């Protein structure tokens, strides 16, 4: 059963913003006008595309970085740095490899100047609580991934937090291990054996969010802000196969797969075309074609429920959502209300030989991806049909951080090479028109 709800606010954010400086010295907003309240007795899940600012928000709440604008309050008081009542579990296990389980768990207590005897007692209790009793003397290399993440959770719980922040805490684990640890955390939450009063979870796993949370918040991107809030009023534990849970999963999928034009229409009332600043999804052509072929063939025959297709593909939401986005961007599929349908062009693509597939891919790329169109047009203006990649990288850095700009350009390069729109020399960093032209 779910923990009882109270009205006391644990964390209160109002008009919170955070910016980072780009390579040309301008500020780029990562978070903007974020309003959010975490109340006692609730679990909240944050979902959104990579780069939407979810992890940045968690670091602000943990006091690791400051907000640039707005107000961040913990139990009614301004938050200016790490608070003793807030602990965080990271995606990476972040354990010191030369320290034992016991020593890793005691680290935070030692930093607070807690006496050795009390440190040992509290660490042993946290280790037992999280199911690692008997492994106190083990080194991280001697533990499985799931056990190492349990150490990370014990290290947070030993601080007796009333708010626990979890940043993709289960994503580095295999499906079964992640599910087991998630269920153990929910049992711990409902048991009342810890002082935890609030749990904030960043996740890419839609089913995980629906099974855990009392509310799901979906973030928009560029800049990040809370776009949709979906309340979940089902008792825990929740049956993932129940009609109520499946309906909620479909609702979240529908929100997560809205196209840029649909999002713009919702937010501004006008359709806005994809721009140079658009963050291309991190999807490989082989992934796109594999999913397209699966969708086209039995038992789907061109139409599928997104969660069902994900289950059949055996891939996580984190892996699949960018593929869905890419196929939709190139108009090979249509997505609406949590369902995916093969478009007429997508069916033509599926039936085509490899040469025709490349032609279709290249044509759609130039039509729907401005970055690819700009690269191609710029190359056509050069006498030798060649340009270095740096000007395009600098152009992208006007809208995003350097690392993200490199990722987006790499995606555009790979897609362009496959569609024979342009070529790329990895040794020299030169883009050029295809030799056949």
BELRAKA-V494433 format. One line per field, one symbol per residue. phi: phi as a letter, one per 30 degrees, with the letter a starting at -180 (. if undefined). psi: psi as a letter, one per 40 degrees, with the letter a starting at -180 (. if undefined). burial: + if it has 9 or more other ideal C-beta (glycine too) atoms within 8 Angstrom, else -. A space follows every 10 residues. Layout:
# BELRAKA-V494433
phi->???
psi->???
burial->???
This chain:
# BELRAKA-V494433
phi->.ddddbcddd bbcbhdbbbb ddddjdccdc bahdcabcce ibcbccblde idjddddddd ddidbdddbi bbbchicecc aecddbbbcc dddhcdddcd eeddddeddd ddiddedded dddddddddc icejcecdce dccdeddddd dddddddddh dcbccbchdc ddcdeddddd dddddddddd didbdecbbc ccbccddedd dccdbccccd bhcdadcbcc dbccdcdcdd cddddddddd ddedddcdde dddddddcib dcdeceddde ddbdeddddd ddddddcdcd hjbadedddd dddicddddd eddedddded hcbcbahicb bdddddddde ddddddeddd eddddddcbe dddddddddd dddcibadde edddddddca dedddddddd dddddddddh dacbcddcic cadeddc
psi->iiiiiiehhd hhhhfhihii hideeihhhd ihfhhhhhih eihhhhiiih eeeddddddd deediiidia hhhhfeihhe ahidehihhi didfihdeii dddddedddd defhiddddd ddddddddde feheedeiid eeiidddddd dddddddeef iehhhhgfde deiidddddd ddddddddde deeieheihh hhiehddddd ddidihhhii igihihdihh ihfiiiihhe eidddddddd dddddeeiid dddddddeei hhihidehhh ighidddddd ddddddiied fehihddddd dddfiidddd ddddddddde feihhhfeih hhiddddddd eiiddddddd dddddddegd dddddddddd ehdefiiidd ddddddeeei iddddddddd ddddddddef diihhedefh iiiide.
burial->--+-+---++ +++-+++++- -+-----+++ +--+++-+++ ++++++++-- ++++++++++ +++---+--+ ++++----+- -----+++++ --+-+---++ ++++++++++ -------+++ -+++++++++ -+--++-+++ --+-++++++ +++++++++- ++++++++++ +++---++-+ ++++++-+++ ---+-+-+++ ++++++++++ ++++++++++ +++++++--+ -+---+-+-- ----++-+++ +++++++-+- +-+++----- -+-+-+++++ +-+-+-+++- ++++++---+ --++-++-++ -++--++-++ ++++++++++ +++-+--+++ +++-++++++ -+----++++ ++++++-+++ ++++++-++- -+--+++-+- ++++++++++ +--++++++- ++++++++++ ++++-----+ ++++---
